[in-house]
Amino acid sequence: MVSARMEEAVRTLRTLRVSGLKPRGYVSSWPEMVIDLADASGQDEVKLRLDPPTPEAITRMDEALQWLCWLECQ
């Protein structure tokens, strides 16, 4: 049961859309890449974005991550 909750926590954490992870003022000098559908033929499949996690899944993720803090203190 613990293993399943930790796996769900990892999946939830991966699907969260978190902004502000880069330092302010961080920019790239590279232009945005625009891929035309005709150019995409023959390339790997495009990864689809998953829907954002539900509030219940985020709550379960927070609980599971607190377990790790508890283990670290022991």
C-alpha positions in Angstrom: 0.0 0.0 0.0 2.9 2.4 0.8 4.6 1.6 -2.4 1.4 2.3 -4.4 1.0 5.6 -2.6 4.6 6.6 -3.3 4.2 5.7 -7.0 1.0 7.8 -7.2 2.8 10.7 -5.5 5.6 10.6 -8.1 3.0 10.6 -10.9 1.1 13.4 -9.4 4.3 15.4 -8.9 5.3 14.9 -12.5 1.9 16.2 -13.8 1.9 19.3 -11.6 2.5 22.5 -13.7 4.8 24.4 -11.5 6.1 27.9 -12.5 8.9 29.9 -11.1 11.5 27.2 -10.9 14.0 29.2 -12.9 15.7 32.2 -11.5 14.2 35.5 -12.4 15.7 37.1 -15.5 16.7 33.7 -16.9 16.1 33.7 -20.6 17.3 31.8 -23.6 18.7 33.4 -26.7 17.4 30.5 -28.7 14.2 31.1 -30.6 11.1 29.0 -29.9 11.0 26.0 -32.2 7.9 25.7 -34.3 7.4 22.3 -35.9 5.2 22.1 -38.8 3.0 18.9 -39.1 4.7 18.1 -42.4 8.1 18.3 -40.7 7.0 16.0 -37.9 6.4 13.0 -40.2 8.9 10.3 -39.5 9.9 11.6 -36.1 9.1 10.1 -32.7 5.6 10.4 -31.4 4.7 13.6 -29.7 4.3 13.3 -26.0 0.9 14.3 -24.8 0.4 16.4 -21.7 -1.7 14.8 -19.0 -4.5 16.6 -17.3 -3.6 18.3 -14.1 -3.9 16.2 -11.0 -7.1 16.4 -8.9 -7.0 18.2 -5.5 -7.5 14.8 -3.8 -4.4 13.4 -5.6 -2.4 16.4 -4.5 -3.5 15.9 -0.9 -2.4 12.2 -1.1 0.9 13.3 -2.6 1.5 15.7 0.3 0.8 13.0 2.8 3.1 10.6 1.1 5.9 13.2 0.9 5.5 13.9 4.7 6.2 10.2 5.3 9.6 10.8 3.7 10.3 13.7 6.1 9.2 11.5 9.0 11.7 8.7 7.9 14.5 11.2 7.6 14.0 12.4 11.2 14.1 8.8 12.6 
